Amino acid sequence: MTVYTDRLGRARERMRELGVDVLLLSTGADLPYFTGYEAMPLERLTMLVVRADREAEPVLIVPRLEAPRVVEHPDAFAIRPWDETDDPIAVVAELARGVRAAAIGDQTWARFVLALQAVLPAVEFRRATDVTGPLRIVKDAAEIDALRAAATAVDDIAVVMRDRGFAGRREIDVHRELVERMLDAGHQRANFAIVATGSNAASPHHDPSTRIIERGELVLCDFGGTMNGYCSDITRMYSVGESAPDVRDAYDVLVAAQEAGVRSATVGTRCEAVDAAARRVIADAGYGDAFVHRTGHGIGAEAHEDPYVVAGNDTPLVPGHAFSVEPGIYLAGRFGMRLEDIVVATAAGPERLNRAPRDLAVVD
């Protein structure tokens, strides 16, 4: 039995609990979770059809020109290539014949959803996340090992950057260096590399620009990618020369806030309580209005997934939940700062997957 056979079996159990007759997965992270195959976002339909009844074999419908990219797992699913003159919607409809409720992947293109609704007018369509989310949110040991390896790779980059010169370089140049280093470190792709300096860092998702980095400024580097199917994500701060005392004081608050968030992330603690623990430190220091986003997001096959560490999410942490803890302080026109590590909830307490130093690194 492969991991995919087990996962599909658990998905079918979940489907029967929810009264879902068929699961339809196209582009997005759900498909590789159950098949090992990541579909390209093409105008040609790729779709895994999984019926809840045990007798029906799961079938991966894939364009014939893409079929060579699929690693076969015959114990888990069959592969049905389709030719350019075929109608893949009709193939899906035939496999879904007689169903009453279908759960369709959240990232399925609207053109395919609408086409399926047209040929299956009596079927109730639901979100596949209701089926797949509770399965994917809890990482097994192999998944945590993959996340740990990805985290170690970006840790090494964060450390190397402490010895790199920043002054006189453009944000976009540092961005490109981070991307190249992630690929050289074993990531199959770089998902993002935010490099924001000075007042630009007050925009949490700033696009790297041609702005020249000057001495006396902070540089925010938030970067991550995908390595062997699982994501990395880390944020570290660099000071080009010594920072002003008020900046260093704000950074001390940030470090304390992140530590409070990590320490609170114990099994049984609600996600919103982790957010509150980090937020309270920043608010007590007078920067409450400058912390403008949630404390964290889940991570796995996607850079952002459940569970979200945010007010209003009363989901209790369980062993295997993996998520970021990344409080920030952003002062418009002055500076922005964020500190981020990936954390896994375990029975023994929260485990940081990122081990790179968290101090404000002084660089040239």
DAWO-V634104 format. One record per residue. RES is the residue in one small letter. SS is DSSP state (alpha for helix, beta for strand, coil for the rest). D_CENTER is the distance of its C-alpha to the mean C-alpha in Angstrom with 2 decimals. Layout:
res = <RES/RES>
ss = <SS/SS>
d_center = <D_CENTER/D_CENTER>
//
This chain:
res = <m/t/v/y/t/d/r/l/g/r/a/r/e/r/m/r/e/l/g/v/d/v/l/l/l/s/t/g/a/d/l/p/y/f/t/g/y/e/a/m/p/l/e/r/l/t/m/l/v/v/r/a/d/r/e/a/e/p/v/l/i/v/p/r/l/e/a/p/r/v/v/e/h/p/d/a/f/a/i/r/p/w/d/e/t/d/d/p/i/a/v/v/a/e/l/a/r/g/v/r/a/a/a/i/g/d/q/t/w/a/r/f/v/l/a/l/q/a/v/l/p/a/v/e/f/r/r/a/t/d/v/t/g/p/l/r/i/v/k/d/a/a/e/i/d/a/l/r/a/a/a/t/a/v/d/d/i/a/v/v/m/r/d/r/g/f/a/g/r/r/e/i/d/v/h/r/e/l/v/e/r/m/l/d/a/g/h/q/r/a/n/f/a/i/v/a/t/g/s/n/a/a/s/p/h/h/d/p/s/t/r/i/i/e/r/g/e/l/v/l/c/d/f/g/g/t/m/n/g/y/c/s/d/i/t/r/m/y/s/v/g/e/s/a/p/d/v/r/d/a/y/d/v/l/v/a/a/q/e/a/g/v/r/s/a/t/v/g/t/r/c/e/a/v/d/a/a/a/r/r/v/i/a/d/a/g/y/g/d/a/f/v/h/r/t/g/h/g/i/g/a/e/a/h/e/d/p/y/v/v/a/g/n/d/t/p/l/v/p/g/h/a/f/s/v/e/p/g/i/y/l/a/g/r/f/g/m/r/l/e/d/i/v/v/a/t/a/a/g/p/e/r/l/n/r/a/p/r/d/l/a/v/v/d>
ss = <coil/coil/alpha/alpha/alpha/alpha/alpha/alpha/alpha/alpha/alpha/alpha/alpha/alpha/alpha/alpha/alpha/alpha/coil/coil/coil/beta/beta/beta/beta/coil/coil/coil/alpha/alpha/alpha/alpha/alpha/alpha/alpha/coil/coil/coil/coil/coil/coil/coil/coil/coil/coil/coil/beta/beta/beta/beta/beta/coil/coil/coil/coil/coil/coil/coil/beta/beta/beta/beta/beta/coil/coil/coil/alpha/alpha/alpha/coil/coil/coil/coil/coil/coil/coil/coil/beta/beta/beta/beta/beta/coil/coil/coil/coil/coil/alpha/alpha/alpha/alpha/alpha/alpha/alpha/alpha/coil/coil/coil/coil/coil/beta/beta/beta/beta/coil/coil/coil/coil/coil/alpha/alpha/alpha/alpha/alpha/alpha/alpha/alpha/alpha/alpha/coil/coil/coil/coil/beta/beta/beta/beta/coil/alpha/alpha/alpha/alpha/alpha/alpha/alpha/alpha/coil/coil/coil/coil/alpha/alpha/alpha/alpha/alpha/alpha/alpha/alpha/alpha/alpha/alpha/alpha/alpha/alpha/alpha/alpha/alpha/alpha/alpha/alpha/alpha/coil/coil/coil/coil/coil/coil/coil/coil/beta/alpha/alpha/alpha/alpha/alpha/alpha/alpha/alpha/alpha/alpha/alpha/alpha/alpha/alpha/coil/coil/coil/coil/beta/beta/beta/beta/beta/beta/beta/beta/beta/alpha/alpha/alpha/alpha/alpha/coil/coil/coil/coil/coil/coil/coil/coil/coil/beta/coil/coil/coil/coil/coil/beta/beta/beta/beta/beta/beta/beta/beta/beta/beta/coil/coil/beta/beta/coil/coil/beta/beta/beta/beta/beta/beta/beta/coil/coil/coil/coil/alpha/alpha/alpha/alpha/alpha/alpha/alpha/alpha/alpha/alpha/alpha/alpha/alpha/alpha/alpha/alpha/alpha/alpha/alpha/alpha/coil/coil/coil/coil/coil/beta/alpha/alpha/alpha/alpha/alpha/alpha/alpha/alpha/alpha/alpha/alpha/alpha/alpha/alpha/coil/coil/coil/alpha/alpha/alpha/coil/coil/coil/coil/coil/beta/beta/beta/coil/coil/coil/coil/coil/coil/beta/beta/beta/beta/beta/coil/coil/coil/coil/coil/coil/beta/coil/coil/coil/coil/coil/beta/beta/beta/beta/coil/coil/beta/beta/beta/beta/coil/coil/coil/beta/beta/beta/beta/coil/beta/beta/beta/beta/beta/coil/coil/coil/coil/coil/coil/beta/beta/coil/coil/coil/coil/coil/coil/coil/coil/beta/beta/beta/coil>
d_center = <27.63/24.25/20.88/20.51/23.85/22.84/19.61/21.63/24.33/22.22/20.88/24.55/25.50/22.99/24.33/27.83/27.08/25.83/28.54/26.33/28.41/26.05/22.33/21.54/18.30/17.94/15.20/11.52/9.61/12.39/15.01/14.10/13.42/17.05/18.68/17.07/17.48/15.10/17.20/17.84/17.78/21.57/24.38/25.34/24.03/22.12/21.90/21.86/24.54/24.68/27.65/27.94/31.36/31.43/34.02/31.94/30.01/26.46/26.75/24.40/25.95/25.23/27.16/29.72/28.80/25.23/26.56/27.18/23.47/23.06/23.71/26.07/25.72/28.92/28.76/25.57/26.05/28.46/27.84/29.74/29.83/31.23/33.45/33.51/36.34/34.79/33.23/29.90/29.76/33.09/31.85/29.01/31.59/33.98/31.54/30.70/34.40/35.64/32.36/32.19/28.51/25.54/21.81/20.10/16.53/14.87/14.21/17.74/19.85/22.36/25.24/24.61/24.16/27.39/29.19/28.40/29.52/32.70/33.62/32.63/34.11/34.78/31.24/29.06/25.49/22.67/18.87/17.47/14.77/17.82/18.41/15.16/13.13/15.47/15.32/11.66/11.07/13.54/12.88/16.13/17.71/16.84/13.08/13.47/15.72/13.29/10.73/13.98/15.21/12.32/12.72/16.43/16.32/14.90/17.20/20.06/19.31/19.24/22.58/24.08/23.45/25.70/28.57/27.91/29.93/28.27/31.41/32.62/29.49/27.54/23.96/23.22/24.87/22.67/19.58/21.03/21.82/18.30/17.14/20.11/19.65/16.12/17.67/20.74/18.90/17.69/14.40/14.94/13.33/12.41/9.57/11.22/14.02/15.35/18.92/20.96/24.43/27.00/26.89/24.08/21.66/22.66/20.29/16.79/15.25/18.43/18.85/20.65/24.32/27.64/28.50/30.29/29.13/32.14/33.42/32.92/29.48/26.08/23.27/19.63/17.30/13.52/12.02/9.50/9.31/9.22/12.05/13.67/10.86/8.31/6.26/8.11/8.25/11.78/14.32/18.00/21.13/24.26/27.70/29.99/33.11/33.76/32.26/34.41/35.00/33.29/30.09/30.23/30.94/27.91/25.75/27.42/26.42/22.77/22.92/24.70/22.22/19.27/21.54/22.52/19.02/18.26/21.72/21.42/18.36/20.72/20.80/22.25/21.27/19.77/16.50/18.74/21.02/18.49/17.90/21.69/22.42/20.66/21.91/25.43/25.94/25.14/27.27/30.11/30.24/30.74/27.40/26.07/26.11/24.27/21.04/19.67/16.09/14.47/14.24/10.64/7.45/6.25/4.01/5.50/6.23/3.23/1.60/2.97/5.11/8.46/10.20/10.51/12.99/15.39/19.07/20.02/17.48/19.99/17.88/19.26/17.22/18.11/18.03/14.85/12.47/9.84/8.67/9.41/12.97/13.67/16.88/18.56/22.07/22.91/26.58/27.38/29.77/29.40/26.12/22.55/20.86/17.59/16.86/13.52/13.02/10.71/12.90/13.71/16.31/19.33/22.90/24.13/22.01/18.73/17.81/16.33/14.63/15.31/19.07/19.86/22.53/21.55/24.82/25.50/26.37/29.53/29.61/32.21>
//
